[in-house]
Amino acid sequence: MILASMDGEDTTTRLTPRDEDDEDEFGTRFWLKMAGIVAGIGILALIGLLIFWRAVYAWGFFGALLALAVVLLIWAWVHDRRHPHSTLG
């Protein structure tokens, strides 16, 4: 980028590669955080599936679904109690 000075001389300002590419791509910290989040979700999913398959083995498929439904209903009830919302109207 060339800027003209008041006395007629041309002065140039240089942009560093960091200034130019700062908005174009994500940094290393972002990708490390993303990899950590994906790995954490994968580990939690694996643990959840292991628990579910143990319940299927012990109680059968419908018993495991019933146990999963009870756990989800309890979680939803606790979440609803902690985050009350106003009614419409």
N, CA, C and O atoms as CSV, one atom per row, in Angstrom:
chain,resi,resn,atom,element,x,y,z
A,1,MET,N,N,0.847,-1.168,0.000
A,1,MET,CA,C,0.000,0.000,0.000
A,1,MET,C,C,0.897,1.238,0.000
A,1,MET,O,O,1.820,1.340,0.807
A,2,ILE,N,N,0.630,2.147,-0.881
A,2,ILE,CA,C,1.446,3.355,-1.017
A,2,ILE,C,C,0.624,4.554,-0.564
A,2,ILE,O,O,-0.508,4.768,-0.999
A,3,LEU,N,N,1.232,5.319,0.320
A,3,LEU,CA,C,0.599,6.542,0.813
A,3,LEU,C,C,1.413,7.743,0.337
A,3,LEU,O,O,2.642,7.724,0.397
A,4,ALA,N,N,0.749,8.760,-0.123
A,4,ALA,CA,C,1.438,9.981,-0.546
A,4,ALA,C,C,1.539,10.917,0.649
A,4,ALA,O,O,0.554,11.164,1.345
A,5,SER,N,N,2.723,11.427,0.876
A,5,SER,CA,C,2.900,12.376,1.981
A,5,SER,C,C,2.547,13.777,1.494
A,5,SER,O,O,2.330,14.005,0.304
A,6,MET,N,N,2.495,14.695,2.429
A,6,MET,CA,C,2.094,16.066,2.108
A,6,MET,C,C,3.125,16.778,1.226
A,6,MET,O,O,2.756,17.670,0.462
A,7,ASP,N,N,4.387,16.410,1.313
A,7,ASP,CA,C,5.399,17.096,0.535
A,7,ASP,C,C,5.653,16.435,-0.818
A,7,ASP,O,O,6.604,16.803,-1.509
A,8,GLY,N,N,4.819,15.462,-1.213
A,8,GLY,CA,C,4.938,14.874,-2.531
A,8,GLY,C,C,5.741,13.590,-2.577
A,8,GLY,O,O,5.748,12.908,-3.602
A,9,GLU,N,N,6.414,13.246,-1.496
A,9,GLU,CA,C,7.188,12.013,-1.498
A,9,GLU,C,C,6.269,10.832,-1.200
A,9,GLU,O,O,5.334,10.941,-0.406
A,10,ASP,N,N,6.541,9.733,-1.832
A,10,ASP,CA,C,5.768,8.517,-1.578
A,10,ASP,C,C,6.379,7.746,-0.410
A,10,ASP,O,O,7.587,7.516,-0.357
A,11,THR,N,N,5.540,7.367,0.495
A,11,THR,CA,C,5.994,6.518,1.594
A,11,THR,C,C,5.191,5.221,1.531
A,11,THR,O,O,4.002,5.228,1.209
A,12,THR,N,N,5.836,4.145,1.832
A,12,THR,CA,C,5.156,2.855,1.794
A,12,THR,C,C,5.028,2.309,3.204
A,12,THR,O,O,5.924,2.456,4.035
A,13,THR,N,N,3.926,1.696,3.441
A,13,THR,CA,C,3.749,0.985,4.714
A,13,THR,C,C,3.665,-0.489,4.388
A,13,THR,O,O,3.043,-0.888,3.404
A,14,ARG,N,N,4.282,-1.273,5.202
A,14,ARG,CA,C,4.311,-2.697,4.937
A,14,ARG,C,C,3.396,-3.420,5.931
A,14,ARG,O,O,3.431,-3.169,7.136
A,15,LEU,N,N,2.592,-4.307,5.396
A,15,LEU,CA,C,1.790,-5.179,6.234
A,15,LEU,C,C,2.548,-6.476,6.437
A,15,LEU,O,O,3.082,-7.056,5.492
A,16,THR,N,N,2.585,-6.909,7.650
A,16,THR,CA,C,3.254,-8.180,7.916
A,16,THR,C,C,2.339,-9.327,7.511
A,16,THR,O,O,1.125,-9.137,7.444
A,17,PRO,N,N,2.876,-10.501,7.243
A,17,PRO,CA,C,2.027,-11.637,6.901
A,17,PRO,C,C,1.004,-11.957,7.999
A,17,PRO,O,O,-0.089,-12.446,7.715
A,18,ARG,N,N,1.371,-11.677,9.245
A,18,ARG,CA,C,0.440,-11.920,10.345
A,18,ARG,C,C,-0.777,-11.000,10.230
A,18,ARG,O,O,-1.904,-11.425,10.486
A,19,ASP,N,N,-0.552,-9.732,9.843
A,19,ASP,CA,C,-1.656,-8.786,9.701
A,19,ASP,C,C,-2.584,-9.184,8.552
A,19,ASP,O,O,-3.802,-9.049,8.668
A,20,GLU,N,N,-2.027,-9.667,7.464
A,20,GLU,CA,C,-2.824,-10.018,6.302
A,20,GLU,C,C,-3.624,-11.298,6.518
A,20,GLU,O,O,-4.786,-11.374,6.119
A,21,ASP,N,N,-3.017,-12.299,7.142
A,21,ASP,CA,C,-3.639,-13.618,7.273
A,21,ASP,C,C,-4.386,-13.815,8.577
A,21,ASP,O,O,-4.905,-14.903,8.827
A,22,ASP,N,N,-4.454,-12.786,9.418
A,22,ASP,CA,C,-5.061,-12.955,10.737
A,22,ASP,C,C,-6.537,-13.325,10.642
A,22,ASP,O,O,-7.027,-14.094,11.468
A,23,GLU,N,N,-7.245,-12.801,9.667
A,23,GLU,CA,C,-8.671,-13.064,9.546
A,23,GLU,C,C,-8.974,-14.221,8.594
A,23,GLU,O,O,-10.111,-14.689,8.552
A,24,ASP,N,N,-8.001,-14.688,7.840
A,24,ASP,CA,C,-8.257,-15.684,6.811
A,24,ASP,C,C,-8.266,-17.116,7.325
A,24,ASP,O,O,-8.953,-17.958,6.747
A,25,GLU,N,N,-7.543,-17.422,8.371
A,25,GLU,CA,C,-7.474,-18.800,8.835
A,25,GLU,C,C,-7.482,-18.865,10.355
A,25,GLU,O,O,-7.218,-17.875,11.037
A,26,PHE,N,N,-7.790,-20.045,10.871
A,26,PHE,CA,C,-7.823,-20.255,12.309
A,26,PHE,C,C,-6.430,-20.608,12.799
A,26,PHE,O,O,-5.625,-21.188,12.070
A,27,GLY,N,N,-6.159,-20.248,14.045
A,27,GLY,CA,C,-4.856,-20.496,14.607
A,27,GLY,C,C,-4.727,-21.883,15.209
A,27,GLY,O,O,-5.682,-22.660,15.237
A,28,THR,N,N,-3.548,-22.171,15.680
A,28,THR,CA,C,-3.254,-23.473,16.267
A,28,THR,C,C,-4.051,-23.691,17.545
A,28,THR,O,O,-4.528,-24.797,17.802
A,29,ARG,N,N,-4.195,-22.646,18.343
A,29,ARG,CA,C,-4.979,-22.788,19.585
A,29,ARG,C,C,-6.406,-23.213,19.300
A,29,ARG,O,O,-6.954,-24.048,20.019
A,30,PHE,N,N,-7.018,-22.658,18.266
A,30,PHE,CA,C,-8.378,-23.032,17.898
A,30,PHE,C,C,-8.455,-24.514,17.560
A,30,PHE,O,O,-9.347,-25.212,18.042
A,31,TRP,N,N,-7.528,-25.006,16.733
A,31,TRP,CA,C,-7.575,-26.407,16.318
A,31,TRP,C,C,-7.258,-27.345,17.468
A,31,TRP,O,O,-7.805,-28.446,17.521
A,32,LEU,N,N,-6.393,-26.945,18.389
A,32,LEU,CA,C,-6.136,-27.778,19.568
A,32,LEU,C,C,-7.370,-27.855,20.459
A,32,LEU,O,O,-7.697,-28.924,20.976
A,33,LYS,N,N,-8.056,-26.726,20.643
A,33,LYS,CA,C,-9.302,-26.733,21.412
A,33,LYS,C,C,-10.348,-27.604,20.728
A,33,LYS,O,O,-11.045,-28.378,21.386
A,34,MET,N,N,-10.458,-27.478,19.411
A,34,MET,CA,C,-11.429,-28.270,18.657
A,34,MET,C,C,-11.127,-29.761,18.771
A,34,MET,O,O,-12.044,-30.564,18.938
A,35,ALA,N,N,-9.864,-30.137,18.685
A,35,ALA,CA,C,-9.482,-31.542,18.824
A,35,ALA,C,C,-9.797,-32.047,20.230
A,35,ALA,O,O,-10.239,-33.185,20.388
A,36,GLY,N,N,-9.579,-31.227,21.242
A,36,GLY,CA,C,-9.900,-31.614,22.613
A,36,GLY,C,C,-11.393,-31.805,22.817
A,36,GLY,O,O,-11.816,-32.750,23.483
A,37,ILE,N,N,-12.190,-30.914,22.246
A,37,ILE,CA,C,-13.643,-31.027,22.375
A,37,ILE,C,C,-14.140,-32.287,21.677
A,37,ILE,O,O,-14.961,-33.019,22.230
A,38,VAL,N,N,-13.650,-32.547,20.465
A,38,VAL,CA,C,-14.075,-33.734,19.718
A,38,VAL,C,C,-13.656,-35.004,20.448
A,38,VAL,O,O,-14.432,-35.956,20.526
A,39,ALA,N,N,-12.436,-35.028,20.982
A,39,ALA,CA,C,-11.979,-36.203,21.725
A,39,ALA,C,C,-12.814,-36.406,22.989
A,39,ALA,O,O,-13.155,-37.540,23.329
A,40,GLY,N,N,-13.146,-35.321,23.686
A,40,GLY,CA,C,-13.977,-35.431,24.886
A,40,GLY,C,C,-15.365,-35.954,24.576
A,40,GLY,O,O,-15.891,-36.792,25.307
A,41,ILE,N,N,-15.965,-35.465,23.495
A,41,ILE,CA,C,-17.280,-35.955,23.100
A,41,ILE,C,C,-17.208,-37.428,22.717
A,41,ILE,O,O,-18.110,-38.199,23.044
A,42,GLY,N,N,-16.153,-37.819,22.034
A,42,GLY,CA,C,-15.985,-39.220,21.652
A,42,GLY,C,C,-15.847,-40.133,22.854
A,42,GLY,O,O,-16.427,-41.218,22.877
A,43,ILE,N,N,-15.090,-39.709,23.849
A,43,ILE,CA,C,-14.914,-40.514,25.062
A,43,ILE,C,C,-16.228,-40.615,25.829
A,43,ILE,O,O,-16.583,-41.693,26.307
A,44,LEU,N,N,-16.954,-39.501,25.952
A,44,LEU,CA,C,-18.251,-39.543,26.631
A,44,LEU,C,C,-19.251,-40.428,25.890
A,44,LEU,O,O,-20.025,-41.148,26.520
A,45,ALA,N,N,-19.242,-40.379,24.561
A,45,ALA,CA,C,-20.132,-41.238,23.777
A,45,ALA,C,C,-19.776,-42.712,23.974
A,45,ALA,O,O,-20.667,-43.553,24.087
A,46,LEU,N,N,-18.502,-43.025,24.016
A,46,LEU,CA,C,-18.063,-44.407,24.241
A,46,LEU,C,C,-18.507,-44.909,25.602
A,46,LEU,O,O,-19.010,-46.027,25.719
A,47,ILE,N,N,-18.326,-44.095,26.629
A,47,ILE,CA,C,-18.747,-44.484,27.979
A,47,ILE,C,C,-20.261,-44.669,28.027
A,47,ILE,O,O,-20.746,-45.632,28.621
A,48,GLY,N,N,-21.011,-43.761,27.410
A,48,GLY,CA,C,-22.462,-43.883,27.376
A,48,GLY,C,C,-22.922,-45.145,26.660
A,48,GLY,O,O,-23.851,-45.813,27.113
A,49,LEU,N,N,-22.280,-45.473,25.547
A,49,LEU,CA,C,-22.644,-46.690,24.829
A,49,LEU,C,C,-22.301,-47.948,25.629
A,49,LEU,O,O,-23.062,-48.915,25.627
A,50,LEU,N,N,-21.166,-47.931,26.305
A,50,LEU,CA,C,-20.809,-49.092,27.137
A,50,LEU,C,C,-21.830,-49.308,28.250
A,50,LEU,O,O,-22.229,-50.440,28.524
A,51,ILE,N,N,-22.246,-48.229,28.884
A,51,ILE,CA,C,-23.258,-48.345,29.943
A,51,ILE,C,C,-24.582,-48.829,29.360
A,51,ILE,O,O,-25.249,-49.670,29.961
A,52,PHE,N,N,-24.970,-48.306,28.193
A,52,PHE,CA,C,-26.226,-48.709,27.566
A,52,PHE,C,C,-26.191,-50.191,27.185
A,52,PHE,O,O,-27.171,-50.903,27.406
A,53,TRP,N,N,-25.081,-50.664,26.618
A,53,TRP,CA,C,-25.017,-52.077,26.227
A,53,TRP,C,C,-24.991,-53.001,27.433
A,53,TRP,O,O,-25.503,-54.118,27.371
A,54,ARG,N,N,-24.402,-52.547,28.521
A,54,ARG,CA,C,-24.467,-53.351,29.751
A,54,ARG,C,C,-25.915,-53.457,30.241
A,54,ARG,O,O,-26.347,-54.512,30.705
A,55,ALA,N,N,-26.659,-52.345,30.130
A,55,ALA,CA,C,-28.064,-52.363,30.532
A,55,ALA,C,C,-28.875,-53.258,29.593
A,55,ALA,O,O,-29.781,-53.956,30.047
A,56,VAL,N,N,-28.571,-53.250,28.311
A,56,VAL,CA,C,-29.259,-54.133,27.369
A,56,VAL,C,C,-28.990,-55.589,27.735
A,56,VAL,O,O,-29.906,-56.411,27.720
A,57,TYR,N,N,-27.767,-55.905,28.058
A,57,TYR,CA,C,-27.412,-57.270,28.429
A,57,TYR,C,C,-28.130,-57.692,29.715
A,57,TYR,O,O,-28.582,-58.831,29.832
A,58,ALA,N,N,-28.232,-56.774,30.672
A,58,ALA,CA,C,-28.824,-57.123,31.968
A,58,ALA,C,C,-30.351,-57.123,31.935
A,58,ALA,O,O,-30.968,-58.016,32.515
A,59,TRP,N,N,-30.986,-56.141,31.267
A,59,TRP,CA,C,-32.436,-55.971,31.355
A,59,TRP,C,C,-33.165,-56.161,30.037
A,59,TRP,O,O,-34.395,-56.107,30.009
A,60,GLY,N,N,-32.460,-56.378,28.967
A,60,GLY,CA,C,-33.089,-56.463,27.661
A,60,GLY,C,C,-33.170,-55.087,27.014
A,60,GLY,O,O,-32.898,-54.068,27.650
A,61,PHE,N,N,-33.547,-55.076,25.745
A,61,PHE,CA,C,-33.544,-53.822,24.994
A,61,PHE,C,C,-34.556,-52.820,25.536
A,61,PHE,O,O,-34.230,-51.646,25.716
A,62,PHE,N,N,-35.778,-53.271,25.799
A,62,PHE,CA,C,-36.804,-52.340,26.279
A,62,PHE,C,C,-36.521,-51.876,27.708
A,62,PHE,O,O,-36.834,-50.740,28.066
A,63,GLY,N,N,-35.938,-52.739,28.512
A,63,GLY,CA,C,-35.545,-52.316,29.851
A,63,GLY,C,C,-34.461,-51.251,29.812
A,63,GLY,O,O,-34.484,-50.308,30.603
A,64,ALA,N,N,-33.503,-51.398,28.887
A,64,ALA,CA,C,-32.451,-50.394,28.737
A,64,ALA,C,C,-33.022,-49.071,28.232
A,64,ALA,O,O,-32.613,-48.001,28.682
A,65,LEU,N,N,-33.964,-49.148,27.299
A,65,LEU,CA,C,-34.608,-47.913,26.824
A,65,LEU,C,C,-35.399,-47.245,27.939
A,65,LEU,O,O,-35.404,-46.020,28.056
A,66,LEU,N,N,-36.064,-48.047,28.752
A,66,LEU,CA,C,-36.808,-47.495,29.879
A,66,LEU,C,C,-35.862,-46.819,30.871
A,66,LEU,O,O,-36.154,-45.725,31.354
A,67,ALA,N,N,-34.735,-47.456,31.177
A,67,ALA,CA,C,-33.749,-46.861,32.089
A,67,ALA,C,C,-33.186,-45.564,31.505
A,67,ALA,O,O,-33.003,-44.583,32.226
A,68,LEU,N,N,-32.910,-45.562,30.189
A,68,LEU,CA,C,-32.412,-44.349,29.543
A,68,LEU,C,C,-33.458,-43.234,29.597
A,68,LEU,O,O,-33.117,-42.074,29.828
A,69,ALA,N,N,-34.725,-43.580,29.387
A,69,ALA,CA,C,-35.798,-42.591,29.448
A,69,ALA,C,C,-35.921,-42.010,30.854
A,69,ALA,O,O,-36.134,-40.807,31.009
A,70,VAL,N,N,-35.789,-42.848,31.874
A,70,VAL,CA,C,-35.871,-42.366,33.258
A,70,VAL,C,C,-34.721,-41.404,33.546
A,70,VAL,O,O,-34.927,-40.353,34.152
A,71,VAL,N,N,-33.523,-41.757,33.118
A,71,VAL,CA,C,-32.363,-40.878,33.343
A,71,VAL,C,C,-32.567,-39.546,32.631
A,71,VAL,O,O,-32.291,-38.494,33.208
A,72,LEU,N,N,-33.045,-39.571,31.387
A,72,LEU,CA,C,-33.274,-38.324,30.648
A,72,LEU,C,C,-34.385,-37.480,31.268
A,72,LEU,O,O,-34.294,-36.253,31.292
A,73,LEU,N,N,-35.432,-38.133,31.769
A,73,LEU,CA,C,-36.510,-37.386,32.435
A,73,LEU,C,C,-36.015,-36.719,33.718
A,73,LEU,O,O,-36.384,-35.580,34.003
A,74,ILE,N,N,-35.191,-37.414,34.488
A,74,ILE,CA,C,-34.629,-36.820,35.711
A,74,ILE,C,C,-33.739,-35.634,35.356
A,74,ILE,O,O,-33.808,-34.586,35.998
A,75,TRP,N,N,-32.898,-35.800,34.326
A,75,TRP,CA,C,-32.037,-34.695,33.897
A,75,TRP,C,C,-32.881,-33.505,33.442
A,75,TRP,O,O,-32.570,-32.366,33.791
A,76,ALA,N,N,-33.933,-33.746,32.676
A,76,ALA,CA,C,-34.790,-32.661,32.199
A,76,ALA,C,C,-35.491,-31.962,33.349
A,76,ALA,O,O,-35.631,-30.739,33.333
A,77,TRP,N,N,-35.935,-32.721,34.351
A,77,TRP,CA,C,-36.606,-32.132,35.513
A,77,TRP,C,C,-35.644,-31.232,36.280
A,77,TRP,O,O,-36.005,-30.117,36.656
A,78,VAL,N,N,-34.417,-31.712,36.514
A,78,VAL,CA,C,-33.417,-30.913,37.225
A,78,VAL,C,C,-33.086,-29.651,36.417
A,78,VAL,O,O,-32.991,-28.563,36.984
A,79,HIS,N,N,-32.912,-29.791,35.115
A,79,HIS,CA,C,-32.608,-28.635,34.272
A,79,HIS,C,C,-33.747,-27.619,34.298
A,79,HIS,O,O,-33.506,-26.413,34.356
A,80,ASP,N,N,-34.981,-28.102,34.256
A,80,ASP,CA,C,-36.134,-27.215,34.285
A,80,ASP,C,C,-36.253,-26.496,35.626
A,80,ASP,O,O,-36.648,-25.331,35.663
A,81,ARG,N,N,-35.922,-27.162,36.713
A,81,ARG,CA,C,-35.968,-26.528,38.032
A,81,ARG,C,C,-34.883,-25.463,38.179
A,81,ARG,O,O,-35.109,-24.444,38.831
A,82,ARG,N,N,-33.721,-25.681,37.590
A,82,ARG,CA,C,-32.617,-24.724,37.704
A,82,ARG,C,C,-32.762,-23.545,36.754
A,82,ARG,O,O,-32.240,-22.466,37.034
A,83,HIS,N,N,-33.453,-23.725,35.645
A,83,HIS,CA,C,-33.628,-22.661,34.653
A,83,HIS,C,C,-35.115,-22.415,34.418
A,83,HIS,O,O,-35.654,-22.813,33.386
A,84,PRO,N,N,-35.776,-21.765,35.364
A,84,PRO,CA,C,-37.210,-21.513,35.172
A,84,PRO,C,C,-37.435,-20.511,34.038
A,84,PRO,O,O,-36.616,-19.623,33.805
A,85,HIS,N,N,-38.527,-20.667,33.358
A,85,HIS,CA,C,-38.873,-19.751,32.274
A,85,HIS,C,C,-40.293,-19.244,32.492
A,85,HIS,O,O,-41.132,-19.913,33.095
A,86,SER,N,N,-40.525,-18.070,31.994
A,86,SER,CA,C,-41.854,-17.483,32.165
A,86,SER,C,C,-42.810,-18.084,31.151
A,86,SER,O,O,-42.404,-18.518,30.073
A,87,THR,N,N,-44.074,-18.102,31.510
A,87,THR,CA,C,-45.075,-18.620,30.584
A,87,THR,C,C,-45.435,-17.567,29.566
A,87,THR,O,O,-45.230,-16.375,29.797
A,88,LEU,N,N,-45.961,-17.987,28.461
A,88,LEU,CA,C,-46.358,-17.032,27.416
A,88,LEU,C,C,-47.612,-16.293,27.852
A,88,LEU,O,O,-48.522,-16.882,28.435
A,89,GLY,N,N,-47.649,-15.038,27.573
A,89,GLY,CA,C,-48.888,-14.305,27.884
A,89,GLY,C,C,-48.718,-13.079,28.652
A,89,GLY,O,O,-49.699,-12.401,28.958
